[in-house]
Every structure is written in C-alpha cells, then in structure tokens.
C-alpha cells in the first residue's frame, strides 16, 4: 500500500537543501496564480458559475457543516485508500472530473492530452469530456494502464450520439458518463459580461469535427469554415427532449458501465437503477449551470441511501483533503476533482496536475492517519458530526 502522506516528507527533505515547492500547496494560492497565467476570458469560463454564484459557493461551504470525529489507538500506521466501482479498481478514491475547456487550460493548448498523461502517471482516472481540443481516441491513447471514462453530452441527433458512444468503446474507455444537467446553458453573468463562449468560437469541438456523422451534415469541411461548424454544433448540443423513456436507448448503445451524472434526488436514483445504470454520479455541475440550489454534499446522503449497493460518485466544491474525507464518510465511492486540477494544469502542465493530486492525496492520507481511520471502509457517517 502507498502512504500518500510521504509526499509531505519529500517536501520537507527537499527543504533541507533549500528547495521549496515550485507550485502552491493550498487551493487559494493555486487559484490566484493560475488566474494570472491564463487569458481572462478563460478564467471567466472556468471560475464562473450561474447567477450570483450562490450555489457554486454553497458547494464549497457545505463541507464546513461537517466535522470529523477523531478515533485513537486503531493502528493507522498504514492506510488503504484504494476503491472499486463498476468492476474497476483504483489506488485512490479520486478521479479527474470532466471539464469542457480543459484543453485550453494548458499553455500548449492540449490540456486533454496532458490530463490523460497525468492520469496515467498517478493512477487517478480521467473522465474525458465530449468538449475537447483533441479527439477522444487521441486522449484515450495517453491513459496507459489507468482506465478512463468518457463523458457524453447527449446531442439531439441520435446518430451522432451513437457514433460518440461507439467511438469511445472502440477507443478503449472503461465507462460512459452521461451528463444530464447541461442540456442547455445556464445564465452565467461573468461570460455574458464579456460576451465570450469558447465553443461558439470553434474551440474544444474536436470530437464533433472528427466525427463522420457531424462532418456529413456540413456543406463545407470544418477546416474550411470553422464558424459554420461551431454554429452547427450549437444546434446539436444538448437534448431538451431527453427523458426517462430514453434510458433504455442509452443503455442499449454500449456494454460499458453506464453512469448518470447530475442525479441529486432519491427518486431519480431509483428510476436510474430501474433503468439498468451501473453507478450514480451526484453532482450539481459545481454550480456552473443552475443557481438557486443547495450544495451537492447536502444531497449526497439521500442519494447514497437510495442507491443501496449501487456505487455513487460525487463532485462539486471539492478543494481539499478534508473535503475528500467527508464526502467518502457520507458514502461516496469516489470523489471528483474539478477546478483544482485545471489550475494545476495552467501552471505546470501534466506535472502541475500531478502536484495537485499529490497534495490532495497527502492531506487526505494524513487526516485519516491522525484521526484514526486506516481504510476508507472505516469512514462512515458515524465518523462525522453535523455542526450547527
């Protein structure tokens, strides 16, 4: 077993030779430096949320309402942070959540590939977005021995949706994550104020422009008329007619594990399970698309209870190791990281992502060690106290 806490000792030992970490070890400093490194329009897109961003902020502050209860004399010298879901086993409970402009966050403009390489190096799986700078096949080729998942924004053209799924399966992805909470764009004042939306400018559409179904629908090749391709994409993105009646169709498209993302209500959990899904993904999209809601963490317990033995993945607002531990204690099988790794990518390419993951894992590991939880199996709701 790997004690991820050893990263702390590595930093201190390097300090004896006068070497300090080249990248931040706290989220606020990581975010601040990344903002300085990125184009302001990209910062707006990645950092921004819906409306007055109250829901986005609620996702983060929801963790403050839970406290971890220390346990002593439990022999936690070695910890096991490995998890299993959908027949896949991983050395850590983290995964890299899908980010539709992650490709643009790298200085070389190929952040999807850098993220996949970071997944290969760390064993932390990537959920690759439909919206990418590089085609899904090229992203999957960088995974190495680490399984990767493909996130599907289901287009309103069934033939195109089927093509995406079949391509993902052929490319070697190990699961399909269908995002349900973004069939239309939310009201995002930061982006509206500067009239900027990357995909309409033709960015991150490689999975579309490389797809034969999409290309056949254009009068000119995407290379000849990128604006026409972007406008055609806008007419296909999302599917406002998608209902529970379409779940059998989605299930029929692939033998890969099927995971529904954006599920927050227990009744939706039960309907998803009845429809044959393999895992539930509790998320509010980080508060990026819908304002006026509550933090995803506040809904996690109800989702886990309704899911029973079906694994529940979680993201939204995760910024630190204690956030990871609290989500696991509330029943998440695996915890998704979003903005933190985007900022790490902006500052240090794939090594920046690996640095962020090592920081999060070290903090998670140390917290479990100090508070007496040697394995994730020891973390349950009895480990937490709800604060006033």
Kinemage of the C-alpha trace (Angstrom):
@kinemage 1
@onewidth
@group {chain A} dominant
@subgroup {mainchain}
@vectorlist {calphas} color= white
{ca unk a 1} P 0.000 0.000 0.000
{ca unk a 2} L 1.126 3.531 -0.774
{ca unk a 3} L 1.223 6.040 2.045
{ca unk a 4} L 0.456 9.178 0.063
{ca unk a 5} L 1.444 11.182 3.135
{ca unk a 6} L 5.082 10.530 2.178
{ca unk a 7} L 4.766 13.498 -0.193
{ca unk a 8} L 4.899 15.726 2.887
{ca unk a 9} L 8.199 14.170 3.983
{ca unk a 10} L 9.544 14.581 0.456
{ca unk a 11} L 8.835 18.316 0.596
{ca unk a 12} L 10.479 18.705 3.999
{ca unk a 13} L 13.568 16.732 2.955
{ca unk a 14} L 13.979 18.871 -0.150
{ca unk a 15} L 13.694 21.907 2.096
{ca unk a 16} L 16.889 20.821 3.870
{ca unk a 17} L 18.671 21.574 0.605
{ca unk a 18} L 16.903 24.896 0.212
{ca unk a 19} L 14.379 23.607 -2.310
{ca unk a 20} L 10.812 24.759 -1.836
{ca unk a 21} L 7.737 23.590 -3.773
{ca unk a 22} L 7.547 25.256 -7.160
{ca unk a 23} L 3.748 25.105 -7.133
{ca unk a 24} L 1.289 26.142 -4.396
{ca unk a 25} L 0.170 23.654 -1.759
{ca unk a 26} L -3.087 25.500 -0.919
{ca unk a 27} L -6.101 25.996 -3.129
{ca unk a 28} L -6.415 29.801 -2.764
{ca unk a 29} L -2.810 30.363 -3.838
{ca unk a 30} L -3.145 27.813 -6.645
{ca unk a 31} L -6.212 29.622 -7.950
{ca unk a 32} L -4.632 33.068 -7.620
{ca unk a 33} L -1.518 32.124 -9.568
{ca unk a 34} L -3.467 30.284 -12.244
{ca unk a 35} L -5.660 33.330 -12.821
{ca unk a 36} L -2.535 35.298 -13.587
{ca unk a 37} L -1.316 32.641 -16.025
{ca unk a 38} L -4.497 32.308 -18.084
{ca unk a 39} L -6.315 34.545 -20.523
{ca unk a 40} L -9.037 36.497 -18.648
{ca unk a 41} L -11.788 35.077 -20.862
{ca unk a 42} L -10.726 31.546 -19.931
{ca unk a 43} L -10.523 32.448 -16.241
{ca unk a 44} L -14.082 33.739 -16.505
{ca unk a 45} L -15.296 30.483 -18.036
{ca unk a 46} L -13.525 28.137 -15.618
{ca unk a 47} L -14.009 30.130 -12.403
{ca unk a 48} L -17.502 31.408 -13.109
{ca unk a 49} L -20.823 29.968 -12.049
{ca unk a 50} L -24.505 30.557 -12.648
{ca unk a 51} L -26.334 33.661 -11.460
{ca unk a 52} L -24.802 35.325 -8.421
{ca unk a 53} L -22.828 32.090 -7.870
{ca unk a 54} L -24.564 31.356 -4.592
{ca unk a 55} L -24.967 27.666 -5.449
{ca unk a 56} L -21.372 27.480 -6.612
{ca unk a 57} L -20.255 28.868 -3.247
{ca unk a 58} L -22.696 26.603 -1.377
{ca unk a 59} L -20.973 23.579 -2.872
{ca unk a 60} L -17.762 24.612 -1.126
{ca unk a 61} L -19.176 25.821 2.187
{ca unk a 62} L -21.351 22.706 2.612
{ca unk a 63} L -18.251 20.842 3.807
{ca unk a 64} L -17.853 23.279 6.695
{ca unk a 65} L -21.054 21.975 8.275
{ca unk a 66} L -19.455 18.588 8.997
{ca unk a 67} L -16.672 17.774 11.443
{ca unk a 68} L -14.575 14.598 11.523
{ca unk a 69} L -14.511 12.808 14.890
{ca unk a 70} L -11.012 11.539 15.857
{ca unk a 71} L -10.543 7.901 16.896
{ca unk a 72} L -7.473 6.730 18.824
{ca unk a 73} L -5.356 3.574 19.174
{ca unk a 74} L -6.637 1.999 15.971
{ca unk a 75} L -3.273 1.202 14.379
{ca unk a 76} L -3.449 3.550 11.420
{ca unk a 77} L 0.258 3.480 10.539
{ca unk a 78} L -0.627 2.128 7.087
{ca unk a 79} L -3.667 3.312 5.190
{ca unk a 80} L -5.502 1.833 2.241
{ca unk a 81} L -7.132 4.470 0.029
{ca unk a 82} L -7.988 2.131 -2.831
{ca unk a 83} L -11.541 1.917 -4.169
{ca unk a 84} L -13.533 -0.220 -6.569
{ca unk a 85} L -16.539 0.630 -8.713
{ca unk a 86} L -18.074 -0.756 -11.903
{ca unk a 87} L -15.600 -3.641 -11.878
{ca unk a 88} L -12.622 -1.251 -11.855
{ca unk a 89} L -10.097 -0.900 -9.053
{ca unk a 90} L -8.077 2.252 -8.407
{ca unk a 91} L -5.313 3.042 -5.890
{ca unk a 92} L -7.037 6.225 -4.732
{ca unk a 93} L -10.622 7.466 -4.300
{ca unk a 94} L -10.034 10.470 -6.585
{ca unk a 95} L -10.965 10.967 -10.214
{ca unk a 96} L -10.493 13.861 -12.619
{ca unk a 97} L -13.960 15.245 -13.324
{ca unk a 98} L -14.807 16.273 -16.903
{ca unk a 99} L -14.011 19.898 -17.794
{ca unk a 100} L -15.135 21.055 -21.222
{ca unk a 101} L -12.322 23.562 -21.729
{ca unk a 102} L -9.515 21.655 -20.017
{ca unk a 103} L -7.743 21.538 -23.372
{ca unk a 104} L -7.421 25.319 -23.378
{ca unk a 105} L -6.072 25.487 -19.828
{ca unk a 106} L -2.697 24.124 -20.893
{ca unk a 107} L -0.111 26.552 -22.182
{ca unk a 108} L 0.322 24.417 -25.333
{ca unk a 109} L -3.456 24.212 -25.901
{ca unk a 110} L -3.605 20.427 -25.490
{ca unk a 111} L -4.770 20.044 -21.921
{ca unk a 112} L -6.899 16.989 -22.637
{ca unk a 113} L -3.757 15.056 -23.560
{ca unk a 114} L -1.843 16.423 -20.564
{ca unk a 115} L -4.670 15.405 -18.233
{ca unk a 116} L -4.710 11.891 -19.689
{ca unk a 117} L -0.952 11.605 -19.177
{ca unk a 118} L -1.329 12.798 -15.583
{ca unk a 119} L -3.961 10.090 -15.088
{ca unk a 120} L -1.531 7.523 -16.450
{ca unk a 121} L 1.238 8.681 -14.093
{ca unk a 122} L -0.859 8.919 -10.919
{ca unk a 123} L -3.407 6.124 -11.350
{ca unk a 124} L -6.187 8.692 -10.861
{ca unk a 125} L -8.722 8.108 -13.664
{ca unk a 126} L -9.820 10.852 -16.030
{ca unk a 127} L -13.380 11.412 -17.167
{ca unk a 128} L -12.753 12.835 -20.635
{ca unk a 129} L -15.247 15.451 -21.819
{ca unk a 130} L -17.183 15.437 -25.080
{ca unk a 131} L -15.884 19.002 -25.474
{ca unk a 132} L -12.181 18.586 -26.111
{ca unk a 133} L -9.352 20.075 -28.131
{ca unk a 134} L -8.130 16.631 -29.188
{ca unk a 135} L -10.295 13.731 -30.410
{ca unk a 136} L -11.347 11.170 -27.825
{ca unk a 137} L -9.226 8.474 -29.469
{ca unk a 138} L -6.048 10.525 -29.032
{ca unk a 139} L -6.936 11.246 -25.411
{ca unk a 140} L -7.531 7.565 -24.646
{ca unk a 141} L -4.175 6.666 -26.186
{ca unk a 142} L -2.466 8.569 -23.335
{ca unk a 143} L -4.147 6.686 -20.470
{ca unk a 144} L -1.547 3.949 -20.176
{ca unk a 145} L -2.658 1.329 -17.666
{ca unk a 146} L -5.101 3.689 -15.914
{ca unk a 147} L -8.719 3.146 -17.039
{ca unk a 148} L -10.502 6.222 -18.353
{ca unk a 149} L -14.153 7.150 -18.678
{ca unk a 150} L -15.900 9.112 -21.436
{ca unk a 151} L -18.406 11.816 -20.566
{ca unk a 152} L -21.248 12.232 -23.045
{ca unk a 153} L -23.217 15.396 -23.620
{ca unk a 154} L -26.028 13.661 -25.462
{ca unk a 155} L -26.637 15.590 -28.706
{ca unk a 156} L -30.142 15.925 -30.099
{ca unk a 157} L -29.090 13.845 -33.102
{ca unk a 158} L -29.300 10.168 -32.168
{ca unk a 159} L -26.957 9.027 -34.927
{ca unk a 160} L -24.279 11.405 -33.666
{ca unk a 161} L -24.814 10.298 -30.059
{ca unk a 162} L -24.458 6.667 -31.093
{ca unk a 163} L -21.306 7.481 -33.036
{ca unk a 164} L -19.711 9.111 -29.976
{ca unk a 165} L -20.530 6.116 -27.790
{ca unk a 166} L -19.279 3.576 -30.309
{ca unk a 167} L -16.075 5.551 -30.822
{ca unk a 168} L -15.493 5.702 -27.063
{ca unk a 169} L -15.953 1.959 -26.677
{ca unk a 170} L -13.685 1.232 -29.633
{ca unk a 171} L -11.029 3.590 -28.234
{ca unk a 172} L -10.849 1.610 -25.001
{ca unk a 173} L -12.751 3.744 -22.497
{ca unk a 174} L -13.905 1.772 -19.467
{ca unk a 175} L -17.213 3.514 -18.790
{ca unk a 176} L -19.736 6.022 -20.132
{ca unk a 177} L -20.745 9.034 -18.012
{ca unk a 178} L -23.899 10.684 -19.350
{ca unk a 179} L -24.257 14.270 -18.124
{ca unk a 180} L -27.918 15.166 -17.571
{ca unk a 181} L -27.726 18.644 -16.059
{ca unk a 182} L -26.486 20.641 -19.049
{ca unk a 183} L -28.872 20.128 -21.931
{ca unk a 184} L -28.912 23.912 -22.189
{ca unk a 185} L -26.525 26.567 -20.951
{ca unk a 186} L -27.130 28.244 -17.613
{ca unk a 187} L -27.177 32.016 -17.055
{ca unk a 188} L -23.511 32.841 -16.479
{ca unk a 189} L -23.013 36.586 -15.883
{ca unk a 190} L -19.213 36.504 -15.959
{ca unk a 191} L -19.199 35.140 -19.511
{ca unk a 192} L -22.146 37.266 -20.581
{ca unk a 193} L -20.437 40.439 -19.422
{ca unk a 194} L -17.557 39.827 -21.816
{ca unk a 195} L -19.715 38.110 -24.484
{ca unk a 196} L -17.400 35.112 -24.525
{ca unk a 197} L -18.258 31.453 -25.072
{ca unk a 198} L -15.326 29.270 -26.242
{ca unk a 199} L -17.253 26.649 -28.189
{ca unk a 200} L -19.051 29.228 -30.342
{ca unk a 201} L -15.595 30.446 -31.325
{ca unk a 202} L -14.841 26.921 -32.521
{ca unk a 203} L -12.806 25.764 -29.523
{ca unk a 204} L -12.980 22.281 -27.959
{ca unk a 205} L -15.066 20.756 -30.755
{ca unk a 206} L -12.586 18.119 -31.945
{ca unk a 207} L -14.907 15.206 -31.149
{ca unk a 208} L -17.503 16.767 -33.410
{ca unk a 209} L -15.280 17.874 -36.266
{ca unk a 210} L -13.561 14.474 -36.302
{ca unk a 211} L -16.861 12.583 -36.395
{ca unk a 212} L -18.108 11.326 -39.797
{ca unk a 213} L -21.764 11.888 -38.861
{ca unk a 214} L -21.125 15.515 -37.933
{ca unk a 215} L -18.920 16.157 -40.955
{ca unk a 216} L -21.525 14.739 -43.331
{ca unk a 217} L -24.022 17.292 -42.021
{ca unk a 218} L -21.840 20.244 -43.071
{ca unk a 219} L -21.749 21.745 -46.564
{ca unk a 220} L -18.050 22.541 -46.119
{ca unk a 221} L -15.336 20.828 -44.100
{ca unk a 222} L -14.780 22.170 -40.579
{ca unk a 223} L -11.296 23.259 -41.602
{ca unk a 224} L -12.799 25.402 -44.377
{ca unk a 225} L -15.488 27.006 -42.266
{ca unk a 226} L -14.929 26.636 -38.534
{ca unk a 227} L -17.613 29.207 -37.728
{ca unk a 228} L -20.223 27.199 -39.648
{ca unk a 229} L -19.141 24.084 -37.778
{ca unk a 230} L -19.463 25.900 -34.441
{ca unk a 231} L -22.928 27.191 -35.283
{ca unk a 232} L -23.999 23.702 -36.375
{ca unk a 233} L -22.646 22.347 -33.083
{ca unk a 234} L -24.767 24.905 -31.201
{ca unk a 235} L -27.867 23.471 -32.828
{ca unk a 236} L -26.936 19.930 -31.796
{ca unk a 237} L -25.540 20.422 -28.301
{ca unk a 238} L -27.707 19.040 -25.557
{ca unk a 239} L -31.037 17.306 -25.868
{ca unk a 240} L -34.035 19.063 -24.302
{ca unk a 241} L -36.304 16.161 -25.272
{ca unk a 242} L -34.293 13.536 -23.357
{ca unk a 243} L -36.492 11.764 -20.779
{ca unk a 244} L -36.535 8.616 -18.694
{ca unk a 245} L -38.148 6.913 -21.681
{ca unk a 246} L -34.812 7.315 -23.483
{ca unk a 247} L -32.816 5.494 -20.828
{ca unk a 248} L -33.324 2.055 -22.474
{ca unk a 249} L -31.908 3.536 -25.693
{ca unk a 250} L -28.843 4.885 -23.849
{ca unk a 251} L -28.408 1.549 -22.098
{ca unk a 252} L -28.604 -0.282 -25.432
{ca unk a 253} L -25.779 1.734 -27.003
{ca unk a 254} L -22.948 0.104 -25.094
{ca unk a 255} L -21.877 -2.777 -22.912
{ca unk a 256} L -19.692 -0.362 -20.941
{ca unk a 257} L -20.736 0.581 -17.403
{ca unk a 258} L -23.341 3.348 -17.653
{ca unk a 259} L -23.140 6.210 -15.142
{ca unk a 260} L -25.670 9.057 -14.940
{ca unk a 261} L -24.211 12.404 -13.849
{ca unk a 262} L -26.248 15.145 -12.174
{ca unk a 263} L -28.512 12.887 -10.078
{ca unk a 264} L -29.392 14.542 -6.758
{ca unk a 265} L -32.934 13.374 -5.905
{ca unk a 266} L -33.569 9.928 -4.368
{ca unk a 267} L -36.480 9.242 -6.724
{ca unk a 268} L -34.223 9.924 -9.705
{ca unk a 269} L -31.716 7.485 -8.213
{ca unk a 270} L -34.348 4.757 -8.052
{ca unk a 271} L -35.521 5.384 -11.612
{ca unk a 272} L -31.948 5.294 -12.863
{ca unk a 273} L -31.282 1.984 -11.141
{ca unk a 274} L -34.518 0.542 -12.519
{ca unk a 275} L -33.247 1.581 -15.946
{ca unk a 276} L -30.114 -0.505 -15.609
{ca unk a 277} L -27.389 2.034 -14.784
{ca unk a 278} L -24.236 0.803 -13.111
{ca unk a 279} L -23.442 3.850 -10.970
{ca unk a 280} L -24.898 7.185 -9.900
{ca unk a 281} L -22.943 10.435 -10.126
{ca unk a 282} L -24.166 13.024 -7.603
{ca unk a 283} L -23.231 16.495 -8.818
{ca unk a 284} L -24.561 19.994 -9.289
{ca unk a 285} L -22.004 20.696 -12.028
{ca unk a 286} L -20.122 22.736 -9.464
{ca unk a 287} L -22.897 25.331 -9.504
{ca unk a 288} L -21.878 26.329 -13.016
{ca unk a 289} L -25.231 25.852 -14.743
{ca unk a 290} L -28.057 26.323 -12.238
{ca unk a 291} L -28.227 28.846 -9.396
{ca unk a 292} L -30.683 28.855 -6.502
{ca unk a 293} L -29.910 25.308 -5.398
{ca unk a 294} L -28.058 23.783 -2.471
{ca unk a 295} L -24.647 22.217 -2.140
{ca unk a 296} L -24.291 18.785 -3.687
{ca unk a 297} L -22.827 17.471 -0.424
{ca unk a 298} L -26.126 18.217 1.307
{ca unk a 299} L -27.849 15.802 -1.093
{ca unk a 300} L -25.202 13.094 -1.104
{ca unk a 301} L -26.545 11.167 1.888
{ca unk a 302} L -30.031 10.822 0.396
{ca unk a 303} L -28.574 9.736 -2.926
{ca unk a 304} L -26.385 7.096 -1.257
{ca unk a 305} L -29.319 5.759 0.779
{ca unk a 306} L -31.487 5.432 -2.318
{ca unk a 307} L -28.669 3.809 -4.306
{ca unk a 308} L -28.194 0.912 -1.910
{ca unk a 309} L -25.410 -1.286 -3.272
{ca unk a 310} L -25.020 0.786 -6.452
{ca unk a 311} L -21.850 2.923 -6.213
{ca unk a 312} L -22.203 6.691 -6.009
{ca unk a 313} L -19.605 9.036 -7.487
{ca unk a 314} L -19.509 12.631 -6.285
{ca unk a 315} L -18.165 16.023 -7.255
{ca unk a 316} L -18.858 19.738 -6.672
{ca unk a 317} L -16.892 22.057 -4.429
{ca unk a 318} L -14.022 19.709 -3.523
{ca unk a 319} L -10.989 21.830 -2.688
{ca unk a 320} L -9.008 19.940 -0.031
{ca unk a 321} L -8.246 16.606 1.566
{ca unk a 322} L -10.750 17.083 4.362
{ca unk a 323} L -13.436 17.615 1.703
{ca unk a 324} L -12.463 14.277 0.189
{ca unk a 325} L -12.651 12.511 3.554
{ca unk a 326} L -16.052 13.996 4.379
{ca unk a 327} L -17.534 13.002 1.012
{ca unk a 328} L -16.244 9.460 1.483
{ca unk a 329} L -17.684 9.311 5.009
{ca unk a 330} L -21.080 10.357 3.638
{ca unk a 331} L -20.977 7.406 1.271
{ca unk a 332} L -19.313 8.498 -1.960
{ca unk a 333} L -17.389 5.657 -3.560
{ca unk a 334} L -15.116 8.060 -5.438
{ca unk a 335} L -14.646 11.839 -5.367
{ca unk a 336} L -14.185 14.034 -8.430
{ca unk a 337} L -11.752 16.947 -8.605
{ca unk a 338} L -12.508 19.811 -10.992
{ca unk a 339} L -11.151 23.350 -10.749
{ca unk a 340} L -8.082 22.449 -8.626
{ca unk a 341} L -6.581 20.334 -11.380
{ca unk a 342} L -7.484 22.905 -14.032
{ca unk a 343} L -5.404 25.452 -12.136
{ca unk a 344} L -2.584 22.935 -11.707
{ca unk a 345} L -2.600 22.293 -15.448
{ca unk a 346} L -2.415 26.011 -16.183
{ca unk a 347} L 0.679 26.374 -14.011
{ca unk a 348} L 2.562 23.183 -14.704
{ca unk a 349} L 1.060 21.028 -17.455
{ca unk a 350} L 0.704 17.351 -16.526
{ca unk a 351} L 3.238 17.776 -13.697
{ca unk a 352} L 1.006 20.537 -12.337
{ca unk a 353} L -1.969 18.193 -12.272
{ca unk a 354} L 0.124 15.503 -10.590
{ca unk a 355} L 1.253 18.039 -7.980
{ca unk a 356} L -2.344 18.990 -7.168
{ca unk a 357} L -3.349 15.337 -6.871
{ca unk a 358} L -0.360 14.520 -4.667
{ca unk a 359} L -1.248 17.425 -2.370
{ca unk a 360} L -4.876 16.324 -2.085
{ca unk a 361} L -3.942 12.695 -1.522
{ca unk a 362} L -1.290 13.552 1.061
{ca unk a 363} L -3.731 15.712 3.005
{ca unk a 364} L -6.409 13.010 2.778
{ca unk a 365} L -3.970 10.317 3.892
{ca unk a 366} L -2.589 12.385 6.778
{ca unk a 367} L -6.058 13.283 8.007
{ca unk a 368} L -7.063 9.619 8.033
{ca unk a 369} L -3.838 8.748 9.853
{ca unk a 370} L -4.074 11.424 12.547
{ca unk a 371} L -7.800 10.899 13.152
{ca unk a 372} L -7.584 7.101 13.194
{ca unk a 373} L -9.226 5.852 10.008
{ca unk a 374} L -6.884 3.311 8.411
{ca unk a 375} L -9.089 2.474 5.439
{ca unk a 376} L -11.960 4.038 3.550
{ca unk a 377} L -14.135 1.239 4.901
{ca unk a 378} L -13.659 2.773 8.365
{ca unk a 379} L -15.154 6.041 7.146
{ca unk a 380} L -18.918 6.178 7.549
{ca unk a 381} L -21.431 8.679 8.857
{ca unk a 382} L -20.525 7.816 12.446
{ca unk a 383} L -17.160 9.417 11.717
{ca unk a 384} L -18.850 12.785 11.212
{ca unk a 385} L -20.632 15.244 13.441
{ca unk a 386} L -23.113 17.684 11.909
{ca unk a 387} L -22.219 21.160 13.083
{ca unk a 388} L -24.710 23.879 13.929
